[in-house]
Amino acid sequence: MARIVLVSFRLGGTDGVAIESAKWIAALLTLGHSVRTVAGDGVADVIIPSLAMEAKMAISTQALEDAFGEADLVIVENLASLPLNLDARETLSQVLKGRPALFHHHDLPWQRPHLAHLEGPRDGPLWRHVTINELSRMELRERGIEAVTFMNSFDCEPARGRRDSTRLTLDVDTRTLVLMPSRALPRKNVAGALALCEALGAVFWLLGPAEDGYESTLEELIDSASVEVRRGLPEGFGVNDAYAACDLVVMSSTWEGFGNPVLESVTYRRPLALFPYPVAREILDFGFRFFDLGDVVAIESFLEHPGDELYAHNLSIALEHFNVASLPSRLSELLNSMSIH
């Protein structure tokens, strides 16, 4: 079995890259490979602070060579995709020359306006590339890099959460509770989610923190909103409890590399109000039935008379196309094509 090293800016957190990396690690271990994790921040076997996003210190070539050791394959999770640490990316490219490497691209610089002027991923003779959507795959192809698409995968039978106790803790009684299970950033369109809650007369629950300097903007939006707001997970409760407690999931983002809450709403059997960001259209093409963010009448009607048929329809699609149980076999095929056994 292969010795694999997986490297990223940060691991072990609740961001999409860390979550999907954990799924890949679990699948690789199921296949019998050994996996050593390397990151600049978070939880990993090897922590190299100079790999972190926007780290100020330079990283040494020796530090990476020592971390990679005699690995048969290095999997790079977004560190070479987004130019958030140019020194780390440059050193990584040097160390990986002549090594088999698999680049898992979650985001690309030209997809972020403030990064569009910076260089995108590079290619090499022993390197392979995976994107999480077709849009990114085609954009890489236009720039001379071939890739395959592995859309994110999900546990289609997640543990059910505690609805009643979570709602009691949140003090929402019988009111409609709308969950936004994400961080707060400009592209998350919190204003759109708040507007929906105002139209529904619902309580808005933002699960994640504000990041990237968005704190003051978020406070202004909440202060000016006419709805009650809940922030974060209460102590002792988990994401499964949040989905169980809510009546509706809102995904109001204008851009996502994938958007895990879209499929999580399916696996946790909750209706979804969705803004059709570009990659969401790819997901919709599989045949899912979601509500448009602005279709208040249809959302209200469903909340008054929810139907299991919608949930069953969406879950059947997830089981066929997005099931994490199929990830080991898909990764096995990919590694075999790279002669990694």
N, C-alpha and C positions, 0 to 999 in steps of 0.2 A: 504493500500500500504506500501511497505517496506521502511525503512530508510537505505540508502546505503551510505557508505563512500568509496571514491576512492582515493588511495594513490600512489604516484610515486616520483621518484627523482626530476622531474621537469614537469610542465604542462604549457600549453598555448603557447608553442613554435612551431617551424616548423619541428621539428624532427618527425620521424615516430611514436614513442611511444605517443608523445603528440597529434599528429593528430588523431591517432586511438582512444586514450582515449576520445577525444572530441566527436567522433562519438558514442562511447558507452554511454557517458553521455547523449547525445541528445536522443538516443534510450530509455534509462532508464526513462528519463523524459516523453517521449511520452507514456510510459507504466503507468505513474502516480506515479512512485516512487520518493522519494526525494533523492537528491544526494548532499553530501558535499565533497568538494575536499581538499586534504591535500598533500602538496609537500614541498620539500626542497628548490625549486627555481622556478621562473617563476610566473605564475598567478594561484592562488588557494584561496579557502575560508580561509584556514589555512596554513600559511607558517612556517615551522620548519626548520631553516637553517641546522641543524645537519642531516637532511635526504638527503641533496644534495649529488651528486656524489663526492666522494673523500673529503667529509667534514672532517675537522680536529677535530672538537669538538664532544664529546660523547653526545648521545641523552639519555634523561631520559625516563624511563618506564612511568612515570606519564604524560609526554607530549603527548605520543601516546594514553594512556588511555583516557586522556581528549579530544583529537581530535576525537577519535572513539566514545566516549560517549555510548549511548544506541543503536548503529547501529545494525540492523538486519543482515547486511552483509557487509564485507569489501572486496573490490576489489583491488588487488595489481597489479599495472602495472609495471612489469619488475624489481621492486625494490628488489624482492627476487630471480630474475632470474640471473642477472649479478652481480657478487660480486664487485661492484664499491664503496660500503660503507659497509664494513663487520660489523661494530658496529651497524649500523642502521638495517641491515638484522637480526642480532642476537636479538636485542631488539624487533623488529617486530615479530619475531617468538615466543618470550616469551609472548608478549601481545596477540597474536592471538590464543594461546592455549585455546581450549575450545570454541572458537568463530567460526561461519561459515565464511569461507573466500574463495574467488575465485581468483586464481593466473593466470594472463594473461601474458604468457611468449612470449616475442618478440625475445629474444636472450638467449643463454645458454653459460656458461663459456667455455666449451670444444670446442665451435665453434669459439672461438677467441684464437689464439695461445698463446698470452701473459697472458691469464686467465685460460688456460686449466688445470693448476695444482690446482686450487681452487675448493672448494666444490660447487656443484650445488644445485638446489632447494630441499627443504624438503617436507615431506607430513605429514598430520594429519587426524584424524578421521572425522573432519567436514570441511575438505578442499577439494576443487575441482581445477582442472588444465585445462587451455585452452592454446593451442599453435596456432601459426599463419601459421604453415605449417606441413605437414605430417612427414617430416624428423625429426623435433624436437619432435613430438609426439612419434615416434618410438624410438628415442634416450632416451626419458624419460622412456618409457616402459622397455627398456633394463636395466634401473637403478631402476626399481621397482615402478615407478610412472605412474598411468594411467591418460590419458588426452583425451580431445576431440579437434578437429581442427576447428577453426573459421578463415578462411583466411580473410584478410583485405577486407573491403567493400568500395564502391565508389559511389558518386553521378554520375549517368549515364547521367544526363542532366545538366552539369555545365554551369554556365554563360559564354557566349562567350566573348572573350577578344577583344582588339583593335589592330588589326594587323598593319594597316598602320601607326598609330601614334606611336606605340611602335618601329617599324622598323625605322621610321624617327628619333626618339629620340636616337636610338642606332647607327644611321648613317651606315646602312648596305646596303642601296639602293636596288638593285635587286639581290645581291649576296645570295648564299645559306647560311642559318643561322641554325647551329646545336646547339640545347639546351641540356645541361646537368643539369637537375633540382635537384641538390643534393649538399651536402657539399663536400669538398675535403679532403679525408682521403686516407691512403695507399690502402685500399681494394676497393676504388672507381675506381682505374685504370685510372687516368686522362691521363696518357701517351697513353693508348689505344684509348681514345676519341680524343686526339690531332692527333694521327696518322691517324684516319679516316678523320678528317677535312683536313689534309694535302693532302690525296689522293683525296678528293672531291674538293679541292680548296675552302673550306668553311670557314666562320667565326665561331669561337667557342665561345659559351656563357655559362659560368659557373655561375649558379645562387646562390649557397651557399658559405659560407666562408670556409677557411681552418681551421681544428681543429686538436687536439691531436698532436701538434708539427709538423704539416705537412707544415707550412707556407713557410719555406725556400726551401723545396723540390718542392713545387708548383711553386714558383717564378723561380726556375732553369728550370723547365719544360716549363714554358711559355716563358722565355727568349730564350730558345734554339729552340722553335717551329717556323716554317715558316708560321704561319697563324696569322690572326688578332684575338684578344681575347677581349671579353667583360666580365665584372665581375659584378655580383649582379643585383638587380632590380633597375631601375631608380626610383627616388622619384615620388610618385603618381601612380605607376603602380603595378599590382598584378600578381599572378601566372597565372591567366587566360589570362592575356595579353601576358605573356611569351610564353605560348603554342600557342596562336593565331599568334604570330609574327614568330615563328620558322617554318622551312621547314622540319626538322627532329629532333627527340628526340634520344639521345644516352644514353644507359644504359650499361656502360662498366665494371661495378663492377665484382670482382671475388667472392664476398660473400655479400649476403643480407639476413636478416631474412625474408623479403618478397620482398621489392623493389617497393614502391608505384608508381614511375614514369612509370613502365611497364603498369599498368592499367590506369593511368592518360593519357598516350599517346592514349589509346583506347577511353576513354570518351571524350577527346578533339579532336579526329579524326586527329591524326598525325601519320606518319610512325615511326617505332621504329627500331633502330639498337641495337642489344642485344648481350652481351656476355653471354653464357649459364651457369651462376653460378648455383649451385645445386638446389636452390629453384625455379629458373627460369624454370627449366625443369618440375617441378610440374605444373607451370602455363601454360607452353606450351602444356602439356598433355590435357588441356581442348579444344585444337584445334585452338588456336590463330595463326595468321600468322604474324610473325615478320621477320626482316632481320637480318642475322648474321652480327656481328660487322665487319667481314672481307670481306663481299661480296659486294665490292665496285661497281662492274659492275651492279648488280641487283638494288642496291640503286640508282645509277645514272639513270638507266633506269626508275625507278618509279618516281623519282623527275622530270624527263623530261615529263613523261606522267602519272601523278597521277590518281588513279582510286577510285571512291566511293565504288566499290564492296568490296575492302579490308576493308575499314572503317566499312561498314555495317556488314560484316561478324564478325569482331572482337567485335563490339558493341553488337551484338545479344548474344554472349557468355557472355559478361560482365553483360548484363541485367539478364540473367538466373542464373548466379553463383556468381556474385560479387556486386550485387545491394544493396546499403545501405538501400534502402526502405524495404528490407526483414530483416534487422538486429533486429528491435524490436521483431518480432515474434520468431526469433531464440533465442534471449536472454530470452524471456519469457519462452520458453520451457526449457532452461537450468536452470533458476531460479526455475521453478516449480519442476524440478527434485531434487532440493536442499531444497524443501519445503519453498521457499522464495516467498511470495505472496504480 
